[in-house]
Amino acid sequence: MTNKNGVPKFRRETAAARRGALIEATLRSLEQYGHEGTSIRRISATAGVSIGLINHHFRSKAELIAAAYESLATALQKSLRRRARDKAGAPRERLAGFFRASFAPQILDPAVFKVWLVFWSMVLYSPEMRAVHDRSYRGYRSMLESLLGSLAQSGDAPRFKLRPAAIALGALLDGLWFELSLSPAIFNAAEAVAICEDWIAALCSGALPSLLVQPLNARARRKNTRESRE
């Protein structure tokens, strides 16, 4: 935008917009150069700003990278949360939609996976990264508990322990996503979704006894298995 003399008008960006631009530049730098190759100088060059501006918004490189980690994790969870909150359809249909969203092409983007690997490699020795990881994991598990809680309330499954069930399902999703990102030629997203749906069918049939509030006898397990297949 220019004034009547053709001179560009100065527009002051908000602090949130500046922080967002710096976080985006950090993600691009991590994707291209990894953690060791990402410096404040390189981030400032990528963002097209001075080093002083970065120091104004972030106290350290560790704090900036932690903010980038949280930004990526939050964006992913927002995308998945929209699917988790879809009230149309039965609980198992909502879970199936969540599984499909979890293995969508944008989630399996190799460039994004590279950045996740950088973040995870830092969690063990960076307090800032550990704090972000713990917050994001709690949020993710909360989504799974919400979806599984709806399943429990529907009566489609025997009474099960919600927290360990969410932990187990999260581990299955993460493991499949990790292997699919590393070796996409071995299996595909549709197979990953089918495996997750099979896990839900096993839960509904009582075939995961350690997760049940009260283990089913053999007759009840057979009955639930037949019903889960119908």
N, CA, C and O of each residue as an XYZ file, in Angstrom:
920
protein
N       0.843     -1.181      0.000
C       0.000      0.000      0.000
C       0.886      1.240      0.000
O       1.876      1.282      0.731
N       0.554      2.251     -0.801
C       1.346      3.471     -0.895
C       0.471      4.679     -0.627
O      -0.756      4.591     -0.692
N       1.110      5.828     -0.321
C       0.367      7.060     -0.170
C       0.220      7.732     -1.532
O       0.610      7.152     -2.545
N      -0.330      8.933     -1.575
C      -0.613      9.586     -2.850
C       0.652      9.977     -3.603
O       0.591     10.255     -4.801
N       1.795     10.002     -2.925
C       3.064     10.315     -3.581
C       3.794      9.051     -4.064
O       4.909      9.124     -4.582
N       3.137      7.883     -3.883
C       3.742      6.639     -4.329
C       4.753      6.067     -3.378
O       5.459      5.120     -3.726
N       4.845      6.619     -2.172
C       5.784      6.119     -1.177
C       5.096      5.054     -0.327
O       4.000      5.293      0.181
N       5.719      3.874     -0.162
C       5.066      2.815      0.630
C       4.750      3.298      2.035
O       5.576      3.928      2.695
N       3.544      2.991      2.476
C       3.152      3.339      3.835
C       3.757      2.337      4.821
O       3.808      1.135      4.559
N       4.206      2.854      5.942
C       4.761      1.989      6.980
C       3.617      1.388      7.790
O       2.740      2.117      8.254
N       3.614      0.080      7.964
C       2.603     -0.583      8.763
C       3.277     -1.374      9.862
O       4.027     -2.313      9.597
N       3.009     -0.992     11.086
C       3.636     -1.662     12.225
C       2.948     -3.004     12.470
O       1.732     -3.072     12.649
N       3.751     -4.069     12.473
C       3.196     -5.385     12.750
C       3.032     -5.580     14.249
O       3.775     -5.007     15.047
N       2.061     -6.388     14.619
C       1.869     -6.687     16.035
C       2.976     -7.610     16.522
O       3.651     -8.281     15.742
N       3.138     -7.618     17.848
C       4.155     -8.503     18.426
C       3.861     -9.959     18.095
O       4.783    -10.736     17.849
N       2.577    -10.341     18.086
C       2.207    -11.716     17.772
C       2.573    -12.069     16.334
O       3.024    -13.179     16.054
N       2.372    -11.104     15.415
C       2.716    -11.354     14.013
C       4.222    -11.506     13.850
O       4.678    -12.356     13.085
N       4.997    -10.692     14.562
C       6.458    -10.809     14.479
C       6.933    -12.144     15.036
O       7.793    -12.800     14.448
N       6.371    -12.538     16.163
C       6.737    -13.821     16.753
C       6.369    -14.962     15.804
O       7.133    -15.913     15.639
N       5.203    -14.858     15.189
C       4.774    -15.885     14.256
C       5.716    -16.009     13.068
O       6.025    -17.116     12.628
N       6.172    -14.869     12.548
C       7.102    -14.882     11.416
C       8.441    -15.488     11.816
O       9.058    -16.203     11.027
N       8.888    -15.212     13.022
C      10.151    -15.774     13.491
C      10.032    -17.287     13.713
O      10.966    -18.038     13.430
N       8.905    -17.714     14.210
C       8.676    -19.147     14.407
C       8.637    -19.857     13.059
O       9.208    -20.938     12.913
N       7.972    -19.264     12.077
C       7.919    -19.861     10.741
C       9.320    -19.949     10.133
O       9.664    -20.950      9.504
N      10.115    -18.916     10.319
C      11.495    -18.941      9.815
C      12.312    -20.017     10.515
O      13.161    -20.657      9.895
N      12.059    -20.217     11.795
C      12.766    -21.257     12.547
C      12.414    -22.637     12.017
O      13.295    -23.483     11.859
N      11.144    -22.875     11.742
C      10.723    -24.162     11.198
C      11.368    -24.423      9.836
O      11.789    -25.544      9.552
N      11.444    -23.397      8.998
C      12.063    -23.570      7.680
C      13.553    -23.872      7.823
O      14.100    -24.701      7.095
N      14.203    -23.194      8.767
C      15.630    -23.418      8.985
C      15.892    -24.814      9.527
O      16.837    -25.475      9.097
N      15.068    -25.274     10.469
C      15.232    -26.609     11.025
C      15.011    -27.679      9.954
O      15.711    -28.691      9.918
N      14.039    -27.443      9.097
C      13.766    -28.388      8.015
C      14.961    -28.505      7.070
O      15.299    -29.596      6.610
N      15.589    -27.376      6.793
C      16.672    -27.364      5.813
C      18.037    -27.708      6.409
O      18.838    -28.401      5.782
N      18.299    -27.217      7.629
C      19.650    -27.339      8.183
C      19.743    -28.191      9.443
O      20.849    -28.477      9.902
N      18.626    -28.600     10.007
C      18.669    -29.344     11.258
C      18.999    -28.437     12.433
O      19.162    -27.228     12.266
N      19.100    -29.028     13.633
C      19.352    -28.221     14.824
C      20.748    -27.608     14.818
O      20.916    -26.430     15.132
N      21.739    -28.405     14.462
C      23.118    -27.915     14.508
C      23.334    -26.779     13.517
O      24.105    -25.859     13.791
N      22.663    -26.830     12.371
C      22.848    -25.798     11.367
C      21.944    -24.596     11.531
O      22.040    -23.630     10.774
N      21.062    -24.652     12.524
C      20.137    -23.544     12.760
C      20.689    -22.633     13.844
O      20.855    -23.048     14.991
N      20.966    -21.413     13.482
C      21.485    -20.422     14.423
C      20.569    -19.207     14.409
O      19.733    -19.052     13.519
N      20.739    -18.354     15.405
C      19.969    -17.110     15.443
C      20.261    -16.278     14.198
O      19.361    -15.657     13.634
N      21.510    -16.270     13.778
C      21.864    -15.515     12.571
C      21.147    -16.069     11.332
O      20.643    -15.312     10.503
N      21.113    -17.395     11.223
C      20.454    -17.995     10.061
C      18.949    -17.762     10.108
O      18.327    -17.506      9.076
N      18.367    -17.848     11.286
C      16.928    -17.583     11.419
C      16.615    -16.147     11.050
O      15.628    -15.881     10.364
N      17.457    -15.208     11.504
C      17.219    -13.801     11.187
C      17.318    -13.560      9.687
O      16.562    -12.765      9.128
N      18.261    -14.256      9.031
C      18.398    -14.106      7.582
C      17.185    -14.689      6.867
O      16.697    -14.109      5.898
N      16.696    -15.838      7.342
C      15.528    -16.460      6.736
C      14.291    -15.593      6.897
O      13.468    -15.489      5.987
N      14.170    -14.972      8.065
C      13.007    -14.117      8.334
C      13.163    -12.727      7.742
O      12.179    -11.999      7.616
N      14.396    -12.340      7.373
C      14.636    -11.006      6.841
C      14.543     -9.925      7.894
O      14.089     -8.815      7.616
N      14.979    -10.248      9.118
C      14.936     -9.274     10.211
C      16.304     -9.240     10.889
O      17.173    -10.060     10.595
N      16.482     -8.293     11.787
C      17.748     -8.188     12.508
C      17.796     -9.190     13.659
O      16.765     -9.642     14.157
N      19.017     -9.522     14.065
C      19.186    -10.402     15.226
C      18.603     -9.745     16.472
O      18.065    -10.422     17.348
N      18.713     -8.439     16.542
C      18.183     -7.721     17.694
C      16.684     -7.915     17.864
O      16.188     -7.948     18.990
N      15.946     -8.045     16.740
C      14.504     -8.252     16.832
C      14.200     -9.626     17.431
O      13.263     -9.773     18.216
N      14.995    -10.627     17.058
C      14.804    -11.949     17.642
C      15.071    -11.909     19.139
O      14.307    -12.465     19.928
N      16.155    -11.254     19.525
C      16.489    -11.157     20.945
C      15.433    -10.382     21.729
O      15.276    -10.578     22.934
N      14.724     -9.518     21.050
C      13.663     -8.752     21.714
C      12.481     -9.654     22.065
O      11.840     -9.462     23.099
N      12.194    -10.629     21.217
C      11.015    -11.477     21.422
C      11.330    -12.800     22.104
O      10.451    -13.401     22.722
N      12.575    -13.261     22.002
C      12.939    -14.552     22.590
C      14.270    -14.404     23.329
O      15.218    -13.804     22.822
N      14.318    -14.963     24.532
C      15.510    -14.804     25.365
C      16.673    -15.657     24.903
O      17.824    -15.368     25.229
N      16.386    -16.709     24.143
C      17.458    -17.613     23.714
C      17.006    -18.401     22.489
O      15.826    -18.426     22.139
N      17.972    -19.035     21.859
C      17.657    -19.934     20.745
C      16.781    -21.087     21.236
O      15.860    -21.503     20.533
N      17.053    -21.599     22.417
C      16.274    -22.711     22.959
C      14.815    -22.315     23.130
O      13.914    -23.105     22.847
N      14.583    -21.094     23.592
C      13.206    -20.638     23.770
C      12.499    -20.489     22.431
O      11.318    -20.815     22.316
N      13.208    -20.002     21.420
C      12.624    -19.840     20.096
C      12.290    -21.208     19.488
O      11.213    -21.376     18.916
N      13.179    -22.168     19.600
C      12.917    -23.495     19.035
C      11.776    -24.175     19.790
O      10.965    -24.875     19.183
N      11.707    -23.976     21.106
C      10.594    -24.533     21.877
C       9.270    -23.927     21.421
O       8.256    -24.621     21.347
N       9.284    -22.627     21.116
C       8.071    -21.974     20.615
C       7.679    -22.537     19.253
O       6.493    -22.687     18.957
N       8.672    -22.846     18.430
C       8.395    -23.448     17.117
C       7.799    -24.843     17.296
O       6.869    -25.222     16.583
N       8.331    -25.597     18.237
C       7.814    -26.938     18.538
C       6.351    -26.848     18.965
O       5.506    -27.603     18.485
N       6.065    -25.921     19.867
C       4.693    -25.782     20.357
C       3.757    -25.328     19.245
O       2.606    -25.761     19.181
N       4.246    -24.462     18.375
C       3.426    -23.979     17.265
C       3.042    -25.131     16.339
O       1.885    -25.242     15.935
N       4.002    -25.986     16.002
C       3.728    -27.116     15.119
C       2.788    -28.115     15.788
O       1.853    -28.609     15.158
N       3.034    -28.411     17.057
C       2.186    -29.362     17.778
C       0.763    -28.827     17.914
O      -0.200    -29.582     17.778
N       0.628    -27.534     18.180
C      -0.692    -26.928     18.331
C      -1.459    -26.951     17.017
O      -2.655    -27.244     16.997
N      -0.773    -26.643     15.922
C      -1.431    -26.660     14.613
C      -1.928    -28.062     14.277
O      -3.037    -28.223     13.767
N      -1.114    -29.074     14.560
C      -1.523    -30.451     14.298
C      -2.731    -30.821     15.147
O      -3.686    -31.414     14.645
N      -2.695    -30.477     16.425
C      -3.795    -30.842     17.301
C      -5.079    -30.107     16.948
O      -6.166    -30.667     17.086
N      -4.973    -28.872     16.499
C      -6.176    -28.142     16.083
C      -6.839    -28.831     14.903
O      -8.062    -28.953     14.842
N      -6.004    -29.285     13.956
C      -6.527    -29.990     12.797
C      -7.243    -31.276     13.204
O      -8.337    -31.571     12.721
N      -6.609    -32.039     14.102
C      -7.210    -33.289     14.544
C      -8.403    -33.052     15.466
O      -9.363    -33.822     15.455
N      -8.342    -31.988     16.262
C      -9.428    -31.699     17.197
C     -10.724    -31.378     16.454
O     -11.812    -31.716     16.921
N     -10.605    -30.722     15.294
C     -11.807    -30.437     14.508
C     -12.499    -31.732     14.125
O     -13.727    -31.813     14.141
N     -11.710    -32.751     13.780
C     -12.308    -34.041     13.447
C     -12.857    -34.724     14.698
O     -13.912    -35.356     14.654
N     -12.147    -34.597     15.799
C     -12.589    -35.229     17.040
C     -13.901    -34.636     17.536
O     -14.680    -35.326     18.194
N     -14.154    -33.377     17.233
C     -15.370    -32.708     17.705
C     -16.541    -32.850     16.742
O     -17.621    -32.316     16.993
N     -16.337    -33.557     15.655
C     -17.408    -33.771     14.690
C     -18.471    -34.652     15.339
O     -18.243    -35.836     15.589
N     -19.635    -34.060     15.611
C     -20.676    -34.789     16.343
C     -21.548    -35.645     15.437
O     -22.333    -36.455     15.928
N     -21.426    -35.481     14.130
C     -22.239    -36.282     13.222
C     -21.716    -37.710     13.195
O     -20.507    -37.912     13.082
N     -22.560    -38.673     13.291
C     -22.113    -40.059     13.220
C     -21.883    -40.673     14.591
O     -21.748    -39.977     15.597
N     -21.843    -41.980     14.594
C     -21.650    -42.737     15.825
C     -20.197    -42.623     16.289
O     -19.328    -42.237     15.507
N     -19.925    -42.958     17.567
C     -18.556    -42.843     18.089
C     -17.519    -43.599     17.262
O     -16.415    -43.096     17.052
N     -17.859    -44.810     16.785
C     -16.881    -45.557     15.999
C     -16.643    -44.905     14.644
O     -15.537    -44.985     14.108
N     -17.662    -44.261     14.081
C     -17.478    -43.534     12.824
C     -16.588    -42.311     13.040
O     -15.757    -41.978     12.196
N     -16.774    -41.653     14.175
C     -15.931    -40.499     14.493
C     -14.487    -40.929     14.690
O     -13.566    -40.240     14.252
N     -14.287    -42.059     15.341
C     -12.935    -42.581     15.515
C     -12.307    -42.924     14.165
O     -11.131    -42.640     13.939
N     -13.082    -43.533     13.270
C     -12.560    -43.874     11.948
C     -12.149    -42.605     11.200
O     -11.116    -42.583     10.531
N     -12.965    -41.541     11.315
C     -12.607    -40.270     10.679
C     -11.353    -39.669     11.277
O     -10.534    -39.085     10.567
N     -11.203    -39.813     12.595
C     -10.000    -39.321     13.267
C      -8.773    -40.078     12.791
O      -7.716    -39.481     12.584
N      -8.902    -41.391     12.616
C      -7.777    -42.184     12.127
C      -7.375    -41.748     10.716
O      -6.189    -41.618     10.412
N      -8.369    -41.527      9.862
C      -8.055    -41.083      8.499
C      -7.338    -39.740      8.518
O      -6.390    -39.522      7.763
N      -7.798    -38.840      9.387
C      -7.142    -37.533      9.492
C      -5.723    -37.666     10.022
O      -4.850    -36.878      9.659
N      -5.484    -38.652     10.874
C      -4.161    -38.844     11.472
C      -3.126    -39.323     10.468
O      -1.925    -39.179     10.694
N      -3.588    -39.896      9.356
C      -2.665    -40.381      8.323
C      -2.911    -39.687      6.986
O      -2.657    -40.251      5.921
N      -3.410    -38.455      7.062
C      -3.639    -37.663      5.851
C      -2.298    -37.242      5.246
O      -1.297    -37.197      5.961
N      -2.254    -36.931      3.947
C      -0.982    -36.583      3.292
C      -0.213    -35.465      3.981
O       1.012    -35.533      4.081
N      -0.919    -34.426      4.464
C      -0.202    -33.311      5.098
C       0.435    -33.722      6.417
O       1.429    -33.128      6.837
N      -0.131    -34.740      7.079
C       0.453    -35.249      8.321
C       1.694    -36.090      8.017
O       2.625    -36.157      8.819
N       1.691    -36.725      6.853
C       2.796    -37.598      6.459
C       3.833    -36.888      5.596
O       4.668    -37.542      4.971
N       3.789    -35.571      5.555
C       4.739    -34.779      4.763
C       6.168    -35.045      5.252
O       6.459    -34.802      6.423
N       7.060    -35.533      4.395
C       8.440    -35.831      4.828
C       9.168    -34.626      5.403
O       9.973    -34.770      6.323
N       8.895    -33.440      4.872
C       9.559    -32.239      5.383
C       9.155    -31.970      6.826
O       9.991    -31.597      7.650
N       7.881    -32.157      7.131
C       7.404    -31.949      8.506
C       7.987    -33.022      9.427
O       8.345    -32.736     10.570
N       8.080    -34.249      8.930
C       8.642    -35.333      9.741
C      10.077    -35.034     10.143
O      10.479    -35.331     11.268
N      10.850    -34.455      9.242
C      12.231    -34.092      9.551
C      12.290    -33.123     10.728
O      13.159    -33.239     11.592
N      11.370    -32.175     10.757
C      11.357    -31.200     11.849
C      10.970    -31.879     13.161
O      11.551    -31.593     14.208
N       9.983    -32.784     13.101
C       9.618    -33.516     14.314
C      10.813    -34.277     14.878
O      11.007    -34.302     16.094
N      11.609    -34.890     14.025
C      12.775    -35.631     14.500
C      13.747    -34.714     15.238
O      14.325    -35.104     16.252
N      13.924    -33.512     14.736
C      14.793    -32.553     15.414
C      14.242    -32.244     16.799
O      14.981    -32.244     17.784
N      12.946    -31.983     16.870
C      12.333    -31.645     18.150
C      12.486    -32.788     19.149
O      12.899    -32.569     20.288
N      12.157    -33.992     18.730
C      12.223    -35.133     19.651
C      13.645    -35.385     20.141
O      13.850    -35.799     21.282
N      14.616    -35.134     19.283
C      16.003    -35.355     19.696
C      16.427    -34.390     20.792
O      17.413    -34.635     21.487
N      15.691    -33.294     20.953
C      16.044    -32.279     21.944
C      15.294    -32.433     23.258
O      15.679    -31.848     24.271
N      14.216    -33.225     23.242
C      13.359    -33.309     24.425
C      14.112    -33.837     25.647
O      13.867    -33.384     26.765
N      15.023    -34.786     25.446
C      15.686    -35.430     26.575
C      16.620    -34.509     27.332
O      16.863    -34.728     28.519
N      17.156    -33.475     26.676
C      18.132    -32.627     27.371
C      17.748    -31.151     27.431
O      18.496    -30.347     27.987
N      16.610    -30.784     26.876
C      16.183    -29.390     26.918
C      14.941    -29.245     27.795
O      13.891    -29.783     27.444
N      15.024    -28.534     28.926
C      13.838    -28.350     29.778
C      12.699    -27.661     29.038
O      11.531    -27.984     29.252
N      13.041    -26.703     28.158
C      12.002    -25.997     27.409
C      11.248    -26.968     26.489
O      10.021    -26.926     26.400
N      11.996    -27.834     25.812
C      11.371    -28.786     24.899
C      10.582    -29.840     25.670
O       9.517    -30.265     25.221
N      11.085    -30.260     26.812
C      10.373    -31.227     27.645
C       9.022    -30.660     28.089
O       8.014    -31.366     28.069
N       9.005    -29.395     28.487
C       7.755    -28.772     28.932
C       6.737    -28.717     27.794
O       5.554    -28.983     28.008
N       7.191    -28.374     26.587
C       6.288    -28.334     25.438
C       5.777    -29.735     25.123
O       4.588    -29.927     24.868
N       6.679    -30.711     25.142
C       6.275    -32.090     24.861
C       5.200    -32.557     25.830
O       4.203    -33.152     25.421
N       5.401    -32.287     27.109
C       4.446    -32.756     28.109
C       3.088    -32.087     27.918
O       2.055    -32.743     28.053
N       3.074    -30.792     27.607
C       1.806    -30.097     27.375
C       1.099    -30.655     26.143
O      -0.104    -30.913     26.175
N       1.847    -30.837     25.065
C       1.220    -31.307     23.828
C       0.724    -32.744     23.975
O      -0.318    -33.104     23.426
N       1.469    -33.563     24.716
C       1.029    -34.940     24.918
C      -0.264    -34.987     25.728
O      -1.162    -35.774     25.429
N      -0.354    -34.141     26.754
C      -1.592    -34.096     27.548
C      -2.778    -33.695     26.669
O      -3.870    -34.249     26.793
N      -2.550    -32.727     25.783
C      -3.628    -32.303     24.892
C      -4.049    -33.402     23.937
O      -5.239    -33.594     23.686
N      -3.079    -34.120     23.406
C      -3.373    -35.210     22.476
C      -4.115    -36.336     23.186
O      -5.096    -36.868     22.667
N      -3.642    -36.692     24.372
C      -4.309    -37.759     25.115
C      -5.720    -37.353     25.497
O      -6.617    -38.194     25.545
N      -5.925    -36.076     25.769
C      -7.256    -35.587     26.098
C      -8.218    -35.788     24.928
O      -9.376    -36.150     25.131
N      -7.736    -35.551     23.692
C      -8.574    -35.793     22.517
C      -8.969    -37.256     22.424
O     -10.132    -37.577     22.177
N      -8.005    -38.138     22.621
C      -8.293    -39.562     22.540
C      -9.252    -39.994     23.647
O     -10.137    -40.818     23.416
N      -9.081    -39.444     24.840
C      -9.980    -39.789     25.937
C     -11.401    -39.335     25.632
O     -12.364    -40.006     26.002
N     -11.534    -38.187     24.953
C     -12.861    -37.701     24.580
C     -13.523    -38.645     23.584
O     -14.694    -38.992     23.738
N     -12.782    -39.060     22.567
C     -13.328    -39.968     21.563
C     -13.665    -41.335     22.166
O     -14.729    -41.894     21.899
N     -12.755    -41.860     22.974
C     -12.990    -43.160     23.592
C     -14.087    -43.071     24.656
O     -14.822    -44.034     24.876
N     -14.193    -41.924     25.308
C     -15.254    -41.739     26.288
C     -16.631    -41.807     25.640
O     -17.566    -42.374     26.206
N     -16.749    -41.223     24.447
C     -18.023    -41.310     23.715
C     -18.331    -42.755     23.348
O     -19.485    -43.183     23.391
N     -17.293    -43.503     22.989
C     -17.481    -44.920     22.671
C     -17.971    -45.675     23.901
O     -18.878    -46.501     23.806
N     -17.377    -45.394     25.045
C     -17.775    -46.067     26.283
C     -19.227    -45.746     26.643
O     -19.971    -46.627     27.073
N     -19.622    -44.497     26.469
C     -20.978    -44.073     26.815
C     -22.023    -44.651     25.866
O     -23.193    -44.783     26.227
N     -21.596    -44.993     24.653
C     -22.545    -45.504     23.663
C     -23.001    -46.919     23.975
O     -24.028    -47.363     23.463
N     -22.253    -47.635     24.805
C     -22.580    -49.012     25.108
C     -22.059    -49.999     24.078
O     -22.352    -51.192     24.156
N     -21.284    -49.507     23.106
C     -20.734    -50.398     22.078
C     -19.544    -51.211     22.574
O     -19.097    -52.139     21.900
N     -19.044    -50.871     23.727
C     -17.873    -51.570     24.266
C     -18.116    -51.885     25.734
O     -18.837    -51.152     26.411
N     -17.523    -52.967     26.239
C     -17.607    -53.218     27.680
C     -16.883    -52.106     28.435
O     -16.077    -51.379     27.855
N     -17.166    -51.980     29.701
C     -16.551    -50.907     30.482
C     -15.035    -51.064     30.481
O     -14.512    -52.121     30.832
N     -14.334    -50.001     30.082
C     -12.881    -50.066     30.029
C     -12.264    -48.861     30.729
O     -12.934    -47.863     30.996
N     -10.978    -48.980     31.018
C     -10.255    -47.917     31.719
C      -9.830    -46.868     30.696
O      -9.030    -47.144     29.802
N     -10.371    -45.674     30.838
C     -10.230    -44.664     29.795
C      -8.789    -44.194     29.621
O      -8.303    -44.118     28.492
N      -8.100    -43.878     30.710
C      -6.747    -43.332     30.598
C      -5.777    -44.315     29.946
O      -5.126    -43.947     28.969
N      -5.648    -45.571     30.450
C      -4.724    -46.486     29.781
C      -5.147    -46.830     28.357
O      -4.292    -47.102     27.514
N      -6.451    -46.823     28.071
C      -6.898    -47.079     26.696
C      -6.432    -45.956     25.775
O      -5.999    -46.210     24.651
N      -6.522    -44.716     26.251
C      -6.063    -43.581     25.441
C      -4.545    -43.629     25.244
O      -4.049    -43.317     24.161
N      -3.816    -44.017     26.280
C      -2.360    -44.143     26.162
C      -2.005    -45.215     25.133
O      -1.127    -45.009     24.294
N      -2.688    -46.361     25.199
C      -2.400    -47.458     24.272
C      -2.727    -47.075     22.836
O      -1.946    -47.351     21.925
N      -3.881    -46.437     22.629
C      -4.260    -46.035     21.274
C      -3.307    -44.971     20.746
O      -2.941    -44.995     19.571
N      -2.903    -44.040     21.601
C      -1.946    -43.013     21.180
C      -0.622    -43.621     20.754
O      -0.018    -43.190     19.772
N      -0.170    -44.634     21.505
C       1.087    -45.299     21.158
C       0.964    -46.022     19.821
O       1.906    -46.021     19.028
N      -0.187    -46.640     19.565
C      -0.411    -47.313     18.286
C      -0.391    -46.305     17.139
O       0.266    -46.529     16.123
N      -1.106    -45.203     17.303
C      -1.140    -44.170     16.265
C       0.251    -43.603     16.002
O       0.661    -43.455     14.850
N       0.974    -43.287     17.074
C       2.313    -42.708     16.916
C       3.261    -43.690     16.246
O       4.039    -43.308     15.371
N       3.199    -44.964     16.657
C       4.091    -45.951     16.079
C       3.841    -46.164     14.602
O       4.784    -46.246     13.815
N       2.571    -46.253     14.217
C       2.235    -46.418     12.809
C       2.651    -45.192     12.001
O       3.191    -45.315     10.901
N       2.393    -44.009     12.558
C       2.763    -42.777     11.856
C       4.277    -42.688     11.673
O       4.762    -42.302     10.609
N       5.013    -43.046     12.715
C       6.471    -42.986     12.653
C       7.007    -43.938     11.580
O       7.827    -43.541     10.752
N       6.551    -45.177     11.595
C       7.037    -46.163     10.627
C       6.588    -45.823      9.212
O       7.341    -46.012      8.257
N       5.368    -45.325      9.076
C       4.877    -44.946      7.752
C       5.659    -43.777      7.195
O       5.891    -43.706      5.988
N       6.071    -42.855      8.058
C       6.878    -41.717      7.619
C       8.285    -42.156      7.232
O       8.867    -41.626      6.286
N       8.829    -43.123      7.966
C      10.172    -43.621      7.670
C      10.203    -44.533      6.441
O      11.125    -44.468      5.629
N       9.179    -45.384      6.319
C       9.195    -46.420      5.276
C       7.850    -46.491      4.562
O       7.121    -47.469      4.726
N       7.511    -45.483      3.781
C       6.196    -45.459      3.131
C       5.996    -46.554      2.101
O       4.865    -46.787      1.676
N       7.055    -47.235      1.685
C       6.912    -48.305      0.696
C       6.469    -49.623      1.336
O       6.041    -50.535      0.627
N       6.564    -49.736      2.657
C       6.257    -50.996      3.329
C       4.754    -51.172      3.535
O       4.226    -52.262      3.316
N       4.063    -50.119      3.951
C       2.611    -50.154      4.070
C       2.085    -48.748      3.829
O       2.859    -47.793      3.776
N       0.770    -48.617      3.681
C       0.210    -47.317      3.328
C      -0.756    -46.815      4.387
O      -1.023    -47.496      5.377
N      -1.274    -45.619      4.166
C      -2.149    -44.974      5.143
C      -3.430    -45.772      5.362
O      -3.912    -45.874      6.491
N      -3.984    -46.338      4.293
C      -5.221    -47.112      4.426
C      -5.005    -48.320      5.337
O      -5.882    -48.663      6.130
N      -3.854    -48.959      5.228
C      -3.551    -50.096      6.093
C      -3.392    -49.640      7.544
O      -3.816    -50.336      8.467
N      -2.791    -48.487      7.741
C      -2.640    -47.955      9.097
C      -4.005    -47.677      9.719
O      -4.238    -47.997     10.885
N      -4.903    -47.084      8.942
C      -6.257    -46.815      9.429
C      -6.960    -48.120      9.788
O      -7.620    -48.212     10.823
N      -6.815    -49.127      8.931
C      -7.457    -50.426      9.184
C      -6.942    -51.068     10.467
O      -7.715    -51.674     11.208
N      -5.655    -50.942     10.733
C      -5.082    -51.509     11.966
C      -5.687    -50.819     13.189
O      -6.016    -51.475     14.177
N      -5.831    -49.500     13.119
C      -6.434    -48.755     14.242
C      -7.896    -49.141     14.432
O      -8.366    -49.261     15.563
N      -8.608    -49.335     13.338
C     -10.007    -49.745     13.443
C     -10.116    -51.157     14.032
O     -11.036    -51.452     14.794
N      -9.168    -52.018     13.669
C      -9.144    -53.360     14.259
C      -8.908    -53.291     15.764
O      -9.475    -54.079     16.521
N      -8.070    -52.348     16.196
C      -7.811    -52.188     17.635
C      -9.095    -51.793     18.353
O      -9.388    -52.297     19.437
N      -9.855    -50.891     17.746
C     -11.129    -50.476     18.345
C     -12.098    -51.657     18.386
O     -12.809    -51.844     19.373
N     -12.126    -52.457     17.310
C     -12.995    -53.638     17.288
C     -12.603    -54.610     18.396
O     -13.467    -55.207     19.038
N     -11.297    -54.767     18.620
C     -10.832    -55.649     19.694
C     -11.254    -55.116     21.054
O     -11.652    -55.884     21.930
N     -11.168    -53.815     21.232
C     -11.597    -53.202     22.497
C     -13.085    -53.437     22.715
O     -13.513    -53.773     23.820
N     -13.878    -53.259     21.650
C     -15.326    -53.425     21.763
C     -15.717    -54.879     22.020
O     -16.750    -55.145     22.634
N     -14.901    -55.813     21.554
C     -15.213    -57.227     21.750
C     -14.703    -57.771     23.080
O     -14.966    -58.922     23.428
N     -13.973    -56.937     23.824
C     -13.417    -57.395     25.094
C     -12.134    -58.170     24.952
O     -11.712    -58.862     25.878
N     -11.491    -58.054     23.760
C     -10.273    -58.824     23.498
C      -9.013    -58.158     24.039
O      -7.906    -58.646     23.812
N      -9.174    -57.052     24.749
C      -8.037    -56.379     25.390
C      -8.305    -56.366     26.891
O      -8.606    -55.315     27.456
N      -8.199    -57.526     27.543
C      -8.655    -57.659     28.936
C      -7.959    -56.745     29.927
O      -8.564    -56.360     30.928
N      -6.704    -56.384     29.681
C      -6.007    -55.529     30.649
C      -6.604    -54.125     30.704
O      -6.367    -53.387     31.660
N      -7.375    -53.756     29.685
C      -7.983    -52.428     29.655
C      -9.406    -52.422     30.212
O      -9.989    -51.356     30.409
N      -9.961    -53.592     30.463
C     -11.345    -53.675     30.925
C     -11.446    -53.444     32.427
O     -10.558    -53.822     33.190
N     -12.538    -52.821     32.833
C     -12.800    -52.645     34.263
C     -13.037    -54.004     34.908
O     -12.580    -54.267     36.020
N     -13.758    -54.861     34.192
C     -13.999    -56.229     34.670
C     -13.868    -57.165     33.471
O     -14.688    -57.095     32.555
N     -12.856    -58.041     33.450
C     -12.653    -58.929     32.304
C     -13.894    -59.759     31.993
O     -14.597    -60.204     32.901
N     -14.159    -59.964     30.695
C     -15.308    -60.746     30.266
C     -14.967    -62.232     30.277
O     -13.814    -62.628     30.108
N     -16.003    -63.041     30.482
C     -15.780    -64.480     30.329
C     -15.767    -64.834     28.844
O     -16.071    -63.990     28.002
N     -15.420    -66.061     28.524
C     -15.246    -66.460     27.124
C     -16.541    -66.294     26.335
O     -16.508    -65.872     25.179
N     -17.678    -66.621     26.942
C     -18.955    -66.517     26.230
C     -19.274    -65.073     25.876
O     -19.722    -64.783     24.766
N     -19.042    -64.167     26.825
C     -19.312    -62.753     26.574
C     -18.371    -62.200     25.520
O     -18.776    -61.372     24.705
N     -17.101    -62.652     25.523
C     -16.157    -62.181     24.502
C     -16.601    -62.610     23.104
O     -16.516    -61.838     22.149
N     -17.076    -63.853     22.997
C     -17.540    -64.325     21.687
C     -18.742    -63.522     21.217
O     -18.840    -63.174     20.041
N     -19.660    -63.226     22.137
C     -20.846    -62.445     21.789
C     -20.451    -61.048     21.320
O     -20.962    -60.568     20.309
N     -19.548    -60.392     22.045
C     -19.118    -59.057     21.663
C     -18.365    -59.063     20.360
O     -18.478    -58.122     19.574
N     -17.588    -60.116     20.110
C     -16.844    -60.212     18.857
C     -17.804    -60.290     17.678
O     -17.597    -59.625     16.664
N     -18.864    -61.108     17.807
C     -19.846    -61.206     16.724
C     -20.510    -59.864     16.478
O     -20.689    -59.456     15.330
N     -20.880    -59.171     17.562
C     -21.570    -57.891     17.422
C     -20.658    -56.826     16.807
O     -21.115    -55.988     16.029
N     -19.365    -56.860     17.157
C     -18.444    -55.840     16.627
C     -18.198    -56.034     15.148
O     -17.798    -55.091     14.465
N     -18.428    -57.239     14.630
C     -18.217    -57.506     13.210
C     -19.442    -57.179     12.365
O     -19.349    -57.023     11.147
N     -20.593    -57.077     13.029
C     -21.841    -56.836     12.291
C     -21.970    -55.384     11.837
O     -22.961    -55.020     11.205
